Amino acid sequence: MPLLDYEPFLTGEDAIAFMPPRGKRGTFLFPYEATEDRRYTREATGLQHLAFMVPTRSAVHQVHAYALRTSGVVPHPPQEWPQYPPQYFATFWLDPFGIMLEAVCHHVATEPSPSAGQCLPDRFRVGRSS
């Protein structure tokens, strides 16, 4: 999770949770241990795909390299996705249970700059002025 810029929120002997870094607003993740012995499949009802916004296209490449180094299954290497909103640049990989994970950047910057801001385009930001 640090590679995706998430920090531990809660850790314990039988629990862990992650939150956006440095007090940013965003999604908190609470994975729980399974209470039934059942194989996961993306074809069943339930969690199918998690996308994590990263600040740069370089970060997308770093996540991709990490997935490859750790023997991850990468169905989609870093690339632009013209079927999604403009400047959508992402890589997709599968976690050890088969859940599709994604690192996505929504702008063309490869390194952070003061004008780049967060990766989310203005039209999607909460509290933006019209």
ChimeraX attribute file (.defattr): number of C-alpha atoms within 10 A of each C-alpha:
attribute: neighborCount
match mode: 1-to-1
recipient: residues
	/A:1	11
	/A:2	10
	/A:3	13
	/A:4	19
	/A:5	16
	/A:6	19
	/A:7	17
	/A:8	15
	/A:9	14
	/A:10	11
	/A:11	10
	/A:12	7
	/A:13	5
	/A:14	7
	/A:15	11
	/A:16	15
	/A:17	16
	/A:18	19
	/A:19	20
	/A:20	19
	/A:21	15
	/A:22	9
	/A:23	8
	/A:24	9
	/A:25	10
	/A:26	9
	/A:27	11
	/A:28	14
	/A:29	14
	/A:30	12
	/A:31	10
	/A:32	10
	/A:33	8
	/A:34	7
	/A:35	6
	/A:36	6
	/A:37	6
	/A:38	7
	/A:39	7
	/A:40	13
	/A:41	13
	/A:42	13
	/A:43	8
	/A:44	8
	/A:45	7
	/A:46	9
	/A:47	12
	/A:48	14
	/A:49	14
	/A:50	11
	/A:51	13
	/A:52	17
	/A:53	18
	/A:54	22
	/A:55	25
	/A:56	24
	/A:57	26
	/A:58	17
	/A:59	21
	/A:60	28
	/A:61	20
	/A:62	16
	/A:63	23
	/A:64	22
	/A:65	16
	/A:66	13
	/A:67	18
	/A:68	14
	/A:69	9
	/A:70	8
	/A:71	10
	/A:72	16
	/A:73	15
	/A:74	19
	/A:75	10
	/A:76	13
	/A:77	15
	/A:78	21
	/A:79	16
	/A:80	18
	/A:81	13
	/A:82	10
	/A:83	7
	/A:84	9
	/A:85	11
	/A:86	13
	/A:87	17
	/A:88	18
	/A:89	22
	/A:90	26
	/A:91	24
	/A:92	24
	/A:93	22
	/A:94	17
	/A:95	13
	/A:96	10
	/A:97	10
	/A:98	16
	/A:99	16
	/A:100	19
	/A:101	17
	/A:102	24
	/A:103	26
	/A:104	29
	/A:105	27
	/A:106	21
	/A:107	19
	/A:108	16
	/A:109	16
	/A:110	15
	/A:111	11
	/A:112	14
	/A:113	11
	/A:114	6
	/A:115	7
	/A:116	16
	/A:117	12
	/A:118	18
	/A:119	19
	/A:120	16
	/A:121	16
	/A:122	13
	/A:123	10
	/A:124	8
	/A:125	11
	/A:126	8
	/A:127	8
	/A:128	8
	/A:129	7
	/A:130	5
